[in-house]
Amino acid sequence: MLDCFAPRPSAETVSITPVSAADLKTLLNRETTRVAAWLESTGFTAAVGQVAMLPGENGRLARVFVGADPKDWLWALGDLPGRLPAGRYQLDGVADKRQATRAALGWALGSYAFTRYRKRERKAIDLVWPKAADRDLVENTAEAIFLVRDLVNTPAADLGPAELADAAKRLAKKHKAKFDVIVGEALLKKNFPMVYAVGKGSARAPRLIDFSWGPAKAPRVTLVGKGVCFDSGGLDLKPSSGMKMMKKDMGGAAHALGLASMIMAAKLPVRLRVVIPAVENMVSGNSFRPLDVIATRKGKTVEIGNTDAEGRLILADALTLADGDKPDLMIDFATLTGAARVALGPDLPAMFTDDEKLAGDLARHAATEADPMWRLPLWAGYRAGLDSKVADLNNISDSGFAGAIYAALFLKEFVSSTTAWVHFDLFAWNARTRPGRPEGGEAMTLRTLYALIEDRFGK
């Protein structure tokens, strides 16, 4: 059990009552005159996230009321571990399995802290495990999200390509997956020229991480994650303001590992494969250059219009490898473009797919899970913008518009038209602290994608 939960109440356990604005009048009529008067006099309206703490006759905290969305208690409970005083709490009369599960997950996510470099004494606060909640789902989801957050929050000095591979290997070993990694010059021998070209400018060798799990004849689900452990921009050097956050440029790889963790922990009946190209994009005498022409695993040649558009290059080789298995579903994650953030902001991942049923299913599960994304088009009319005069294509367009779409169109060149493929261009970071989502590394789309995979292949 996560350390933010307790197995049973104590004599001092305080009840938490979630209530929606629509149900507040009913609650006030049901409660004692004293409780109703306290709530009314303190201005409690049951707005989502609003908290009212009711003192007992001895002056100690006796009850907690929290405003909650009637359909989803996830984020209302996510705020409480940081706001309530130390102690033990329990949910008041929650029999619905979904609401109990969402409340428990919210509490878990709100209890997260990144403590690798700054030790802090954990506040002695926990929630009695709600009996109706799905413990496996809560613990597997929280563990996966914490893995993503921890990886993204870790500075590049302590999380280079080798350390990212070690994290993947630990996860694979935990679930008895078959693990392989190709390092340095061996990438050329094994035909991963793009991964090698981008990573060779760093003193830390590039590598291709590849592990598989599950029955060979089960439906194939393949996850590909961009693992740029630090992105200086290469010879097209980023300014310091743009480089500052680039420890998180391996956020796509972290997401692939997080979703893999959920799938394997739940033992979903799929053949899972995870492919992560792991590199640093650094400046040296060995760095790849603007207008270099580099071959790809697929055989297409790419002219380098900008060395700071390196994520799509390493993904090209990884997608070609992954697509060769003819997966039933292929998902790639990447912190790929600033253009996606300009279009949709930090909280809304951009989603690209030509598969209409897949897009519809994703939208449905995203709404149910409160785990949002927004579909952008793989607009074929822009494809000519990637043409090169000397190679099969360029890694950028000369246009200043539609940068996220151009990046997605580039990736599409390396995926078969028959493959059910979806590409996520995400931020992997909370720009501000919100209930259950502290500022820093963040997992996005995982709950939606797990629900989709379970729905398609897990029953």
C-alpha positions in Angstrom: 0.0 0.0 0.0 1.2 3.5 -0.8 2.5 5.3 2.3 -0.2 8.0 2.1 -2.9 5.4 3.0 -3.7 3.6 6.3 -5.4 0.2 6.5 -7.9 1.2 9.3 -9.2 4.2 11.2 -7.8 5.3 14.6 -9.6 7.0 17.5 -8.7 10.4 16.1 -9.7 9.8 12.5 -11.5 12.7 10.9 -14.2 12.2 8.3 -14.1 13.9 4.9 -17.4 14.6 3.2 -17.2 15.4 -0.6 -20.3 17.4 -1.7 -21.3 19.1 -4.9 -22.9 22.5 -5.2 -26.0 20.8 -6.5 -26.2 18.6 -3.4 -25.3 21.2 -0.8 -28.9 22.1 0.2 -29.7 18.4 0.7 -26.6 18.1 2.9 -27.5 21.1 5.0 -30.9 19.8 5.6 -29.5 16.4 6.7 -26.9 17.8 9.0 -27.4 19.1 12.6 -28.2 22.7 13.1 -24.7 23.3 14.4 -23.0 21.9 11.3 -25.3 23.6 8.9 -24.9 27.0 10.7 -21.1 26.6 10.6 -21.0 25.8 6.9 -23.4 28.7 6.0 -21.6 31.2 8.3 -18.1 30.4 6.8 -19.4 30.9 3.2 -19.1 27.2 2.1 -20.7 26.9 -1.3 -19.3 23.5 -2.3 -17.4 25.0 -5.2 -14.9 22.4 -6.5 -11.9 22.3 -4.3 -13.4 24.6 -1.6 -12.7 23.2 1.9 -14.5 23.7 5.2 -12.9 22.5 8.4 -15.4 22.0 11.3 -14.1 22.1 14.8 -15.4 19.8 17.5 -16.5 20.9 21.0 -12.9 20.3 22.2 -11.5 22.7 19.7 -9.9 20.0 17.6 -10.7 19.3 13.9 -13.8 17.1 13.8 -14.9 17.0 10.2 -13.9 18.2 6.7 -16.2 19.1 3.9 -14.8 19.5 0.3 -16.5 20.8 -2.8 -16.4 18.2 -5.5 -17.4 17.6 -9.1 -20.4 15.3 -8.8 -19.0 13.1 -11.6 -15.4 13.0 -10.6 -13.7 13.5 -7.2 -10.2 13.1 -8.5 -8.9 16.6 -8.2 -11.0 17.7 -5.2 -9.2 15.0 -3.2 -5.9 15.8 -4.9 -5.7 19.1 -3.0 -6.3 17.8 0.5 -2.9 16.2 1.5 -1.3 19.6 1.1 -4.1 21.6 2.8 -5.2 19.6 5.7 -3.3 19.4 9.0 -1.4 16.2 9.9 -3.7 13.3 11.0 -5.7 10.4 9.7 -8.8 10.9 7.6 -11.5 8.8 6.0 -14.1 9.3 3.3 -17.6 9.6 4.6 -20.0 7.0 3.3 -18.5 6.4 -0.2 -19.9 3.2 -1.6 -19.6 3.9 -5.4 -16.5 2.1 -6.7 -15.6 4.6 -9.4 -15.9 7.6 -7.0 -13.9 5.8 -4.3 -11.2 4.9 -6.8 -11.0 8.4 -8.2 -10.9 9.9 -4.7 -8.1 7.5 -3.6 -6.1 8.2 -6.8 -6.5 12.0 -6.2 -5.3 11.6 -2.7 -2.2 9.6 -3.8 -1.3 12.1 -6.6 -1.6 15.0 -4.1 0.8 13.2 -1.8 3.7 13.1 -4.3 6.9 15.0 -3.7 10.3 14.9 -5.5 12.8 14.4 -2.7 16.0 13.2 -4.4 18.0 16.3 -3.7 16.1 18.0 -0.8 15.1 15.7 2.0 11.9 16.7 3.8 10.1 15.2 6.6 6.8 13.8 5.3 3.7 15.3 6.9 2.1 12.6 9.0 -1.2 12.6 7.0 -2.9 9.6 5.5 -6.3 8.4 4.3 -8.0 5.3 5.5 -8.2 3.1 2.4 -11.7 3.4 0.9 -13.1 -0.2 0.9 -14.9 0.4 -2.4 -11.8 1.6 -4.3 -9.9 -0.5 -6.8 -6.6 -0.8 -5.0 -4.7 -2.3 -7.9 -5.7 0.4 -10.3 -4.9 3.2 -7.9 -1.5 1.8 -6.9 -0.5 0.9 -10.5 -1.6 4.3 -11.8 0.1 6.3 -9.0 3.3 4.2 -9.4 3.4 4.9 -13.1 2.7 8.6 -12.7 5.4 8.9 -10.0 7.9 7.2 -12.3 7.2 9.7 -15.0 7.4 12.7 -12.6 10.6 11.4 -11.0 12.4 10.8 -14.3 11.4 14.2 -15.8 12.3 16.0 -12.6 15.8 14.5 -12.5 18.5 16.8 -13.9 20.4 15.7 -17.0 23.7 15.4 -15.0 22.1 12.4 -13.2 19.9 11.1 -16.1 21.8 10.7 -19.3 21.3 8.0 -21.9 22.9 5.3 -19.7 20.8 6.2 -16.7 17.6 6.3 -18.7 18.5 2.8 -20.1 19.1 1.7 -16.5 15.6 2.9 -15.5 14.1 1.0 -18.4 16.1 -2.1 -17.5 14.9 -2.0 -13.9 11.3 -1.8 -15.0 11.8 -4.6 -17.5 13.4 -6.8 -14.9 10.6 -6.1 -12.4 8.1 -7.6 -14.8 10.4 -10.2 -16.4 10.4 -8.5 -19.8 13.1 -9.3 -22.4 15.5 -6.3 -22.5 18.0 -5.2 -25.1 20.1 -2.0 -25.6 22.3 -1.0 -28.5 25.1 1.5 -27.6 27.4 3.9 -29.5 29.1 2.7 -32.7 26.9 -0.5 -32.6 24.0 1.7 -33.7 25.6 2.1 -37.1 26.2 -1.6 -37.4 22.5 -2.3 -36.4 21.2 0.4 -38.8 20.1 3.2 -36.6 22.0 6.0 -38.3 19.7 8.8 -37.1 20.0 7.9 -33.4 23.8 7.7 -33.8 24.1 11.0 -35.8 22.1 13.0 -33.2 23.8 11.5 -30.2 27.5 11.3 -31.3 28.2 14.9 -30.4 27.9 14.0 -26.7 30.6 12.4 -24.5 27.7 10.2 -23.3 27.1 7.5 -25.9 23.7 7.3 -27.6 21.7 4.1 -27.4 18.5 2.3 -28.5 16.5 0.8 -25.7 14.1 -2.1 -26.7 12.2 -4.4 -24.4 9.2 -6.8 -24.9 6.7 -8.4 -22.6 3.7 -10.7 -22.8 2.5 -13.6 -25.0 4.0 -13.6 -28.5 0.6 -14.2 -30.1 -1.3 -11.6 -28.1 -2.4 -8.3 -29.8 0.7 -6.1 -30.3 0.9 -2.8 -28.5 4.1 -0.8 -29.2 5.2 2.3 -27.3 7.9 4.7 -28.7 9.3 7.5 -26.6 11.7 10.4 -27.4 14.6 10.1 -25.0 16.6 13.3 -25.6 18.1 13.5 -22.1 19.4 17.0 -22.7 18.9 19.2 -25.7 21.3 22.1 -26.2 20.0 22.6 -29.7 23.2 21.3 -31.2 25.1 23.6 -33.5 21.8 25.5 -33.9 22.3 26.3 -30.3 19.3 27.3 -28.1 19.4 30.5 -26.1 19.8 30.0 -22.4 16.0 30.7 -21.9 15.2 27.8 -24.3 17.8 25.5 -22.9 16.9 25.9 -19.2 14.1 23.3 -19.2 15.7 20.8 -21.5 16.3 18.2 -18.8 12.7 17.3 -19.5 13.2 16.6 -23.2 13.2 12.9 -22.4 9.6 13.3 -21.2 8.4 11.1 -24.1 10.6 8.2 -23.0 9.3 8.7 -19.4 5.7 8.4 -20.7 6.5 5.3 -22.6 7.9 3.7 -19.4 5.0 4.9 -17.3 2.4 3.5 -19.6 4.4 0.2 -19.9 4.5 0.0 -16.1 0.7 0.3 -15.9 0.2 -2.4 -18.7 2.6 -4.9 -17.2 1.4 -4.4 -13.6 -2.1 -5.1 -14.6 -1.0 -8.0 -16.7 -3.1 -6.9 -19.7 -3.3 -9.6 -22.3 -1.1 -7.9 -24.9 2.3 -8.3 -26.5 4.0 -5.1 -25.3 7.1 -3.6 -26.9 8.8 -0.4 -25.8 11.4 1.4 -28.0 13.3 4.4 -26.8 16.1 6.2 -28.6 18.2 7.8 -25.9 20.6 10.6 -26.7 22.0 14.0 -25.7 22.0 16.7 -28.4 25.2 18.5 -27.6 27.8 20.7 -29.3 31.2 19.3 -30.1 33.6 18.8 -33.0 31.7 15.7 -33.7 28.2 17.2 -33.8 26.0 16.8 -36.8 25.6 20.0 -38.9 23.0 22.0 -40.7 22.6 20.8 -44.3 24.2 17.5 -43.5 22.3 14.7 -45.3 21.8 11.6 -43.2 20.3 8.2 -44.1 17.6 6.7 -42.0 16.8 3.1 -41.0 13.9 3.2 -43.6 16.3 4.1 -46.4 15.1 7.6 -46.9 17.6 10.5 -46.7 17.0 13.6 -44.6 18.6 17.0 -45.1 19.2 18.7 -41.7 17.5 22.1 -41.9 18.0 22.6 -38.2 19.9 20.6 -35.6 17.4 21.6 -33.0 14.7 19.5 -34.7 16.5 16.4 -33.5 13.7 14.6 -31.7 11.9 13.7 -34.9 15.2 12.3 -36.3 15.7 9.7 -33.6 12.0 8.9 -33.6 12.2 8.2 -37.3 14.6 5.2 -36.7 12.6 4.0 -33.7 9.3 4.2 -35.5 10.7 2.3 -38.5 11.9 -0.5 -36.2 8.6 -0.6 -34.2 6.5 -0.5 -37.3 8.2 -3.6 -38.7 6.3 -5.8 -36.2 3.0 -4.7 -37.7 1.6 -3.7 -34.3 -2.1 -3.5 -33.6 -1.6 -0.2 -31.9 1.5 2.0 -32.0 1.8 5.1 -29.7 4.7 7.6 -29.7 5.3 10.2 -27.1 7.5 13.3 -27.6 8.2 16.7 -26.1 8.6 17.6 -29.7 7.6 21.2 -30.6 7.2 24.6 -29.0 4.5 25.1 -31.7 2.2 22.6 -30.0 2.6 24.6 -26.7 1.8 27.9 -28.5 -1.3 26.3 -30.0 -2.6 24.5 -27.0 -0.6 25.7 -23.9 1.2 23.5 -21.4 -1.7 21.5 -20.1 -3.2 20.1 -23.3 -1.2 17.5 -25.3 -1.5 17.6 -29.1 -2.7 14.3 -30.6 -2.2 13.3 -34.2 -3.7 10.3 -36.0 -5.4 9.5 -39.3 -7.3 6.7 -37.7 -10.8 8.1 -37.1 -12.0 5.3 -34.8 -8.8 5.6 -32.7 -9.3 9.4 -32.5 -12.9 8.9 -31.4 -12.1 6.3 -28.8 -9.3 8.5 -27.4 -11.6 11.5 -27.1 -14.2 9.4 -25.3 -11.7 8.0 -22.8 -10.0 11.3 -22.3 -13.4 12.8 -21.2 -14.1 10.0 -18.8 -10.7 10.0 -17.2 -10.3 13.8 -17.0 -7.0 13.3 -18.8 -7.3 15.8 -21.7 -5.8 16.0 -25.2 -6.6 17.8 -28.4 -6.5 16.5 -31.9 -4.5 18.4 -34.5 -4.6 17.5 -38.2 -2.0 15.5 -40.2 -2.7 18.0 -43.0 -1.5 16.5 -46.2 -1.5 19.9 -47.9 1.5 20.9 -45.9 3.6 17.8 -46.8 5.4 19.7 -49.6 6.9 22.0 -47.0 9.2 19.1 -46.0 10.6 18.7 -49.6 14.4 19.0 -50.0 16.3 19.8 -53.2 19.1 17.3 -52.3 17.5 14.6 -50.2 14.2 12.7 -49.8 13.0 15.2 -47.2 14.1 18.0 -44.8 13.6 17.7 -41.1 11.9 21.1 -41.0 9.9 23.4 -43.1 11.0 26.9 -44.1 7.5 28.1 -43.1 7.1 29.8 -39.7 3.6 28.3 -39.3 2.2 24.9 -38.2 5.4 23.6 -36.7 3.7 20.8 -34.7 1.9 19.6 -37.9 5.1 19.6 -39.9 6.8 17.5 -37.2 4.0 15.0 -37.1 4.0 14.8 -40.9 7.7 14.1 -40.8 7.1 11.2 -38.4 4.3 9.9 -40.6 6.8 9.2 -43.3 8.2 6.4 -41.2 4.9 4.6 -40.3 3.0 2.3 -42.6 -0.4 3.6 -43.7 -2.0 0.4 -42.4 -0.7 0.9 -38.8 -3.0 2.2 -36.1 -0.7 5.0 -35.0 -1.1 8.0 -32.7 1.5 10.6 -32.0 1.5 12.8 -28.9 3.3 16.1 -28.7 3.3 16.9 -25.0 4.9 19.2 -22.5 5.4 16.7 -19.7 5.5 19.5 -17.1 3.2 21.4 -14.8 4.0 25.1 -15.3 2.1 25.8 -12.1 0.9 23.9 -9.0 -2.7 22.7 -9.1 -4.6 20.1 -7.0 -2.8 16.8 -7.3 -0.4 18.2 -9.8 2.7 20.0 -8.3 4.8 22.2 -10.4 7.4 20.1 -12.2 7.4 16.9 -14.3 4.0 15.5 -15.1 2.4 12.4 -16.8 -0.1 13.3 -19.4 -2.4 11.0 -21.4 -1.4 7.9 -19.4 -4.8 7.3 -17.8 -6.6 7.8 -21.1 -4.3 5.5 -23.0 -4.5 2.8 -20.4 -8.3 2.9 -20.5 -8.2 2.7 -24.3 -5.8 -0.3 -24.3 -7.8 -2.1 -21.6 -11.0 -1.4 -23.5 -9.6 -2.7 -26.8 -7.5 -5.6 -25.7 -8.0 -6.3 -22.1 -11.4 -7.9 -21.7 
